Amino acid sequence: MVTTMMYHAHIEQDGEWWIGWLVDLPGVNAQEKTREGLIESLKIGAKDMLDYLEEKSREPDVVTVAMA
């Protein structure tokens, strides 16, 4: 079964460029010439960031802390 993750993106056109970032996943941002290209770049950035975070979570000095 494939799980679909949903993220909120802030996107806007600035001159000839489309710029945007994922509100729910800090550090993922992009700029492209088309809106469609921007959305695709944000998807790629999200996957790359999630892969990175998963890899980092396996390191011995990373712990999970429960927050109330």
NORKARA-V48908 format. One record per helix or strand of 2 or more residues. SS is the DSSP state (h for helix, s for strand). FROM is the first residue (numbers start at 1). LEN is the number of residues. Records with the same first field share a line. If there is no record, write none. Layout:
SS = FROM-LEN  FROM-LEN
//
This chain:
s = 9-6  17-6  29-4
h = 35-23
//
